[in-house]
Amino acid sequence: MNQHLRYELAFAYRMFAKNRWDDLTYTHLSVRSHEGDAYFIMPFGLLFDEVTPDNLIKVDFSGQVIEGQEQIYNPTGYITHASIYQARQDINAIFHSHTICNVAVSSMKQGLLPLSQWALHFYNRIGYHDYDSLVLDQMRQGEQLVNDLGQYDIVMMRNHGVVVCGQDIAQAYYHQHHLEQACEMQCCLLSTKTEYVMPDQEVCQRSNQALLGFETHNGHRDWQALKRRHQAIFESCLEN
């Protein structure tokens, strides 16, 4: 079971690299282990397209590496992921990224606006976390991040980026895709400095319910399609 999780997570890293959602060796994706009391994450210092199932490391909630080898200890990654996994038993995958567009939207006072169908996936479903330098203090910063996430699956870290969560990797990737599209569209539209329209509150609420209730297991259909479309990338994860 854990080996399958390793394959899936390595593929997610490779897809992030392909989509240019990575940031050199910074940011990190993780998945909770089958046992539930630890998670898999890349060792700090790798590029996303270097990640394989075998070089992922397993870390417990105290930040100790229990499988694999970490050349450089990265407390910011461990505090972010462990804090959320410990607080939210329903979350089994966490993606942290800082792309140009999601950092831009996180820095806007109004945050993500309901300007597109992509954005309506998250209508009234995003937490906001004020910037507080590097996440190095689990008791203070980790707990505050968890509080700001609340019961949502998304928290925008002001001036920093986003943390996207899911019940599994497929759902987290589904959220990540729609959020990136929504942020890019918002940046593009606002850059035109022209008047724009937004759906009214009732339509936004109804659309959010329809979009999230369109099918069960949101993201699974897309995830399988991605593995078919990018079979060579997925097979390279299986081979390494």
N, C-alpha and C positions, 0 to 999 in steps of 0.2 A: 504493500500500500504506500509506504513512504517513498519507494523508488518511483512509483507513478507520479507522486507529488513533485519529486525532483525533476522529472521530465517536463511536466506541465510548467513549473516555475522557470526552468531554463528556457523554454519556448517563449514565455512571457518576456523575459529579459531580451531575447533576440528580436522579438516583435517591437519592443520599445526602441531598440537601436535602429531597426528598419524605419520606424516612423519618426525618428529623430526626437523622441521624447526623453532621451537620456541626456546626461550632462557630464561628459568625461567619466571619471570614476565616482562621481558624487550621486546622490539619491540611491534608493534601494527598494526592492520588492521582496516580499516574504510570503510564506504560506505556513500555516500552523501544521505541526506534525500530526500524524495519525493518533499518537498517544495523547495529544492535547496540551501537554505541559512544556512544549518547546516549539521552535519554528526554524524553517530553513531560510537562508538569506545568502547573498553572495559575499565572499570575502572582500574586505575593503581593499581597493587598489586595482581591481579588474575593470576593464571596459565591459559594457553590457554584452557586446557581441563575442566576448571571450568566455561567457558563463556557460558551463556544462552541468549536467546532473551530478557529475562526480566531484566538481570543485566547489559546489555549494557547501556551506557549513551549517551545522545544527547548533542552535544557541538556546539555553534555558532562559527562564524569565528573570534570572538574576544577572544575566549578561555573560555567563560563562559559556565558552565554546566547548561543546561536548562531543562533537564529531567534526572532523576536518581540521584545517589549519588556517589561522588568521595571522597574516604577516604584520598588519597594522591594526591595532584595536580601535574600533569606531564606536564610542559611547553614544553618539547622537542617533545612530541607527538603532542600536539595541534599546535605548530608552523609549524611542518613538514606538517601536513595534511591541515590545514587552508590555508597556503601559496599556496599550489598547487591547491586546490579547487577554490580559489579566482582567480587565474591566468588562469586556464584551465577549461573552461566550458564543454569541451568534456570529462573530466575525472570524473567518478562517483564512483570509487573504488581505494583505495591506500593500498598497503601492504608494510610494512617496516620490513626487517629481517636482521639478521646477523648470517648466518650459517658459519661453518668452511670453506666450499668451496667458498661461494660467497665473504667472507672477503678475502680469499687468492687471488682470481682472481682480486678483486678490488685493491689489493696491488701490483699486477704485473704491471710493467711499460707499457706493451703492452695491458693490459686489456684483454677483452674477445677475443680470437682468433677464426677464422672460421675453427675450427678443426672437427666439427661434424655437422650433420644435425640439431641437437638441436640448436647449436650456430648460424646457418645460419638464423634462425628466426629473429636474431637481427643484421644482418650484416649492418653496417653503421647506426644503429638505437639506439645507446646507448650514453647517456651523461655521463660525468665524473665530479665528484665534489670533490675537494681537502678537506682533513680532516681539521676540524676547531673546535675541541673539541665538547662538547655537544651543541646541537642546542637550544640556549636560547635567541637569539636576532632576532626577526622577521624581523625588518627593514634591518638588515645586512645579517644574515645567512639564513633567510627564503627566501629573495629575491635572494640571490646568488644560493641557491638550485634550485629555479624556473628557473633562467637563465641557469643553467647547464643542467637541464632537457630539456629545449627548447621545441621543438615540438615532442620529443620522448615520449615513454611510460616507458622507463627504465632509471634510473640514478644510476650509481655505485658510492657509496660514498667511496672514497679512504680510505683504512685501517679501514673501518667501516662496510660496508655491502651494501645493495641495497634498492632502492625504486622502486617498480613495480606498474604501474598504468593501468587502463583499463576503457573502457566505462561502464562496469558493473563488478560485482564480478566474473562471469564466465570467462570473458576475462582476468581479472587480474590474476586469478588462472592459466589460460592457459599459460600466460607469466611466472608466477612464476615457474611452473613445468618445462617448457623447459629451463629456465635460470638455475635452479638448476642442471638439468641433464647436461647442457653444462659446467657449472663450475666444477662439479664433474669429468666429463670426462677429462677436461683440466688438472686439478690437477693430476689425475691418469696418464695421458700420460706424462706430464712433469716430473713426479717423476721417470719415467723409464730412463730418460737421454739418450734416443735413438733418432735417426733421425726420423722425421715425415714429412708427406706431407700435403699440404693445397691445396684446389681447387684454380684455378686462379680467378682473379677479375671478369671476365665475368660470370663464372659459379656461383660464390658467389652471384652476383647481380640477375642473372636469378633464382637461387634457392630461394633467399629471396622473390622475387615477387611471385613465384609459391607456396611457403609454406604459405604465408600470403593471397594469393588469391585463395587457394584451395577450400574454402567454405566461405559463409557469416557467420557472427556471430561466429568468431573463439572462441572456448572454450565452447560454449553452449552444443554441443553434448557430450563432455567429462564431463561437469559439471552434466548433467542429468545422465550419466553413473555412476559417482561417487556416486550420491545420491541413485541410485539403488544398487550399490555394497555395500555401507556402510549405508544401510537403518536403521540399529539399531542406528547408530550415529546420523543420520538426525532426526529420530523419537524422540530421546532423547532431541534434540533441540526444537522440537515441544511441548514436554510434559512439559518442565521446564519453 
